[in-house]
Amino acid sequence: MIKADLHIHTAYSMDCSMSLEQIIARCLEVGINCLGVADHNNIAGALKMKEMAPFSIIIGEEILTLDGEIIGFFLKQEIPSKLSAKETIAQIKAQDGLVCIPHPYDRLRLSVFRDQIFEDIMSDVDIIEVFNARSLSPGSSTRAIKLAQKYSKLASAGSDAHTLPEIGNAYVEMPIFNDKYEFLAALAKGKVSGNKSNPTAHFVSTWNRLKKRLS
């Protein structure tokens, strides 16, 4: 079995300063041996980490659409932001990737889907993130679990880490896999675990975003 943190960021995101080397070292320290790297609107960091890490890396991207955020997994090419949800999903599927909806009910984020959008896109969604360690909205995880159950979707979890102490705060314990299809089968057998991150981590993200804009 492996421990997969299926939602982290790197210095290639505009609101994160963690280097790839720091992330790998932290994962080895806390026992995370699979990462879903989902930087905001780019896959450069994920591609580079896949070459460096001594454990499994899933190439992902957290894409800001006109309707909310979508994560594409097993991507080969970067997908542009600010398309509609349906257009974004079509581009993920064109790469034979997987569609994941992160933090679906965290109402403190501006990038949350409206319920009607869920109805429109759910037939093309593969995974619902049912536990996000950064989600602050009360009951968001419970609602996400119910959403996954309603549509019979696979459940994932991720720390959404932007700082080193957050890595591994949420993960899925699951069988080892070698490709997208084995990943889906392993995720179906997975067990979600984790704890909420310290809310102050959000302030670090805001500060990183400001620093990068100023520089």
Buried (B, 14 or more C-beta within 10 A) or exposed (E): EBBBBBBBBBBBBBBBBBBBEBBBEBBEEBEBBBBBBBBBBBBEBBBBBBEEBEBBBBBBBBBBBEBBBBBBBBBEEBBEBEBBBBBBBBBBBEBEBBBBBBBBBBBEBEBBBEEEBBEBBBEEBBBBBBBBBBBBBEEBBEBBBBBBEEEEBBBBBBBBBBBBBBBBBBBBBBBEBEEBEEBBEBBEEBEBBBEBBBEEBBEBBEEBBEEBEEE
